[in-house]
Structure formats: C-alpha cells, structure tokens
Amino acid sequence: MAEIKQCEFPEWIYGPVNDPLWDSLFERIEEALGFKLFIWQKSYIMGLGYRRSGYTTADMLRKLVGERISAPIYLERPRNYMEDFCQHELIDIKRKLDDKGIISRSVVRRER
C-alpha cells in the first residue's frame, strides 16, 4: 500500500485581510489558538461572508459546463459593482474555455 503524504496548504490560504487592525487581531488570535485561520474564516469573522474561497469561480464553471449546456446564459444589465464584476469574470472564463476547445454554454448580454 502506498504511503499517503501529508498535504501542505499554500501560504495564500492563510493570507492577511489587508486591514492593519484586523490583521493584528488575527495574529494575536492565531497565537492564542496555536494555528492559523484560513482567509475565508477571517472574512467571515469580519462579517464579509465567505470570500476568496473559490465559490464564485466554481459556480460560474457549474453554469458554463453543467447539465443544460445547450441553453444559453442570458446576462441582464448589472445592477451593481458586484454583478458587473461577476459578469466580466464569467465572460473571461468562457473565453478561456473556448480558447482551449472546452465546450460550454454560450453567454448572451441582454441590452435594455
């Protein structure tokens, strides 16, 4: 039987939140606990939800290569910065998949 090697997490997974007060507090908490917090744990504690966990990318890929691959994805005019950001990311991921010959759903912008 092959030996299972211990997996080390990349350092970015424990990254700072780039707020001096919070970063200082998290350093003290990690020292008290004896282990490092993941970046998404820190953002959750700050009240920002689970950020930088990869959920958005996974959700976009699910939409692009999921079961209903023949149905286009229709994008409405974004209502805020986050919707605009996500739409640009979706289009960019779609382009990268297309460039590598990976079949995915078409993306159509609806203009009002």
C-alpha positions in Angstrom: 0.0 0.0 0.0 1.4 3.4 -1.0 2.1 5.9 1.8 -0.2 8.9 1.9 1.9 12.1 2.0 0.7 15.0 4.3 -0.6 17.8 2.1 0.7 21.3 3.0 -1.6 24.2 2.2 -0.2 27.0 0.1 0.6 30.1 2.1 -2.1 32.3 0.3 -4.8 30.3 2.0 -3.8 32.0 5.3 -3.4 35.4 3.8 -3.9 38.7 5.5 -7.2 40.7 5.1 -5.1 43.9 4.4 -6.6 45.8 7.3 -4.0 46.6 9.9 -6.4 46.4 12.9 -8.0 43.1 11.8 -4.6 41.6 10.8 -3.1 42.5 14.1 -6.1 40.9 15.9 -6.0 37.8 13.8 -2.3 37.4 14.5 -3.0 37.5 18.3 -5.9 35.1 17.9 -3.8 32.6 15.9 -1.0 32.8 18.5 -3.5 32.1 21.3 -5.1 29.2 19.4 -1.8 27.7 18.1 -2.9 27.5 14.5 -3.6 29.8 11.5 -7.0 30.8 10.3 -7.9 30.4 6.6 -8.6 33.7 4.7 -12.3 32.8 4.3 -12.6 32.2 8.1 -11.2 35.7 8.7 -13.5 37.3 6.2 -16.5 35.5 7.8 -15.5 36.7 11.2 -15.3 40.3 9.8 -18.9 40.0 8.6 -18.0 39.8 4.9 -19.2 36.3 4.3 -17.1 33.6 2.8 -14.8 35.4 0.4 -11.8 34.1 -1.6 -12.9 30.5 -1.1 -13.3 29.8 -4.8 -17.1 29.5 -4.6 -17.7 32.2 -7.3 -15.4 30.5 -9.8 -16.9 27.1 -9.1 -20.4 28.5 -9.5 -19.5 30.0 -12.9 -18.0 26.8 -14.1 -21.0 24.9 -13.0 -23.2 27.2 -15.0 -21.0 27.1 -18.1 -20.4 23.3 -18.3 -23.4 22.0 -16.3 -26.2 19.8 -17.5 -28.1 22.3 -19.7 -25.1 23.0 -21.9 -27.3 23.7 -25.0 -29.2 26.6 -23.2 -27.5 30.0 -23.4 -26.8 32.1 -20.3 -28.5 35.4 -20.6 -26.9 38.4 -18.8 -29.1 41.3 -17.7 -27.7 44.8 -17.2 -25.8 44.7 -13.9 -27.4 46.5 -11.0 -24.3 47.0 -9.0 -20.5 46.7 -9.0 -20.5 43.0 -7.9 -22.9 41.9 -10.6 -20.8 43.8 -13.2 -17.6 42.1 -11.8 -19.2 38.6 -11.9 -20.4 39.1 -15.4 -17.0 40.1 -16.6 -15.4 37.2 -14.8 -18.0 34.8 -16.4 -17.2 36.1 -19.9 -13.5 35.8 -19.2 -13.8 32.2 -18.0 -16.0 31.4 -21.0 -13.3 32.9 -23.3 -10.6 30.8 -21.7 -12.6 27.6 -22.0 -13.3 28.4 -25.7 -9.6 29.1 -26.3 -8.8 25.6 -25.0 -11.6 23.9 -27.0 -13.7 23.1 -24.0 -17.4 23.1 -24.9 -19.5 25.4 -22.7 -22.8 27.3 -22.8 -23.0 30.5 -24.8 -23.2 33.8 -23.0 -25.6 36.5 -24.3 -25.8 40.0 -23.0 -29.3 41.4 -23.0 -29.4 45.2 -23.6 -32.4 47.2 -22.5 
